[in-house]
Amino acid sequence: MENFSRKLIDWYRENGRDLPWRRTKNPYLIWISEIILQQTRVVQGYDYYQRFVARFPDVFALAAADEDEVMKYWQGLGYYSRARNLHAAARRMAEAGGFPVTYTGVRALKGVGEYTAAAICSFAYGMPYAVVDGNVYRVLSRWLGIDTPIDSAEGKKLFVRVADELLDRERPGLYNQAIMDFGALQCTPVAPDCLFCPLNDSCVARLKGIAGSLPVKQHKTKVTNRYFNYIYVRMGAYTFIHKRSGNDIWKNLYEPPLIETDREWTEEELYASPQFRGMLAGGEEPIVRLVRKGVKHVFSIHRTSQPSVHLYSLNASGMLYGLNHEVSASWTLPPEPCGHLSMHTALHMPSTNKISLFRVSHGGTPGILPAFSCGSSA
């Protein structure tokens, strides 16, 4: 077991990634990095981390910020509940006087599970807690030849116990970084580099030729299709957006008017539907054309949305309501609004929906909806 730890750490010292959150013992910075990387690859999260900590350098700066600003710095990362949890936890910590210094205190932070607490405490405080993430499951299952499903109660308990037994208690932070990078770079999900692996002489999966079948999962991911028909409308240099409410995906984020259906509708069905007709003022017959259809966006590990985006092009007298959204599956918050417009005359929407008016640039092809740019129009 000691030889396993030594080989991993030796490999890491030669091959490990040089990342800014690994050059610090500051628990706040490590916490931010771990939350960003929960559902985001390092290559994608790196720049977000740099911008986020530059604007919110400590827990007190984050706690003092407005939630909308925090969400704006998170835009594009997805899984926005992470940002809301960060902000809520920061405010609790600021009230308590700073970042907790015990495992129990760290584990109690909103949005922090066992893995994240173990990572923070081992990296920042040198506490002997073993991390168990997807990389660790893969390395341990292959090296030891464990075929117990990792998504079973038995499997989770087994891997937690094995990870704790293998932990280098004198260098827990270094060991945890090593095994995670080893799984990410060497013992990869597909085509692991077994030939040049420092553990190849003792790896059960390699000796038995079963590396590709480990780790084992007993349940398949359940996928639920949702069909989103977004209506993009503009008046000259202006578009409109509204803020999502309720306890659904993208809570408190902005989007175009949405008609969600139980299947993929044809254009004719959409235009004839009461939901669509109810958006228009009496007597209005807008010019409508389909911008993009069947855009598929996987927005979590268990649900898939398939939105069809429609573009409205109305004359100045008929247009009053519009929104903007980047259909490239990067859900974003808007900048500060240039003004506000209440619902009247052209579109009928529930009074609880607050609509913001934005000035946008409309350059480029109509296949990609323009991004917000408050100020003068193009």
C-alpha angles and dihedrals in degrees: 000000000000089000089055092055093045093051093049093049092046089051091047094051089057101036108020120123118255104230128169095236089056092060094063141064092202105127093206094057091044090049092053091050093048094050091048091049095048092093101004134080118241094245090056097040099047098084092040090055092050093050094043097052092042089060096035105031096169142015093266093055090050092047092051094051125098114252092237090058092048090051091049091056087050096049113128095024094089127207089082094186085079091064093046091050091048091053094046092047092048091055091050091049092048090054089050093049103256147326116338117253100204132073090239091052093048092045090053093061114111111262095015118121132181094280095050093045091050091049095049095044095046096044098041103030105021091239116163100247119135119223118226115193135138093286092051092048089053097046095046096042091052099041093048097031093237112171097177106124110259091214094057124093089240092050095049092051092046095051093045089053094046092046090052092049092051095045116119098232094193092054106022097153094048092045093049092050090048098052093045093050090044090057093044097047110020111021094042125174092248125035099356114202095247095156093065097031115128088218098050094108092059103029110118093200092054094046091050096038094237102116092116092058097052136125099037125218121193099196129058119223111263113230123201118191118219122186117216121187108193120196116209113195131172141183111206106299094350135091132175133225136182132208120249115237136183127057098295132110118302092023112192092007124121128249144160120268107295134209110187117199136187092238139009108291126207118240090253092054092049095048092048095047121111089233092059097040089048090063092063130078117243113282096015116131107181125197105249133187135170114250101183134351134201098014104173119209124178103208101174140009092266108031136057128196124201108194126188111207121211125193123213120205111189134172118250095261095051102041123088108132129059146142141198130224134160105236093201087096093258103126110207142183117235125244122250109310119251089216145328130255124193122216114273145127103357106041133026115213133157111284090236091067111092113206123205124202119221134183110227140180114245100196122134132036121328091237091080117051113232122255121240118272113174110210134043119004124244 
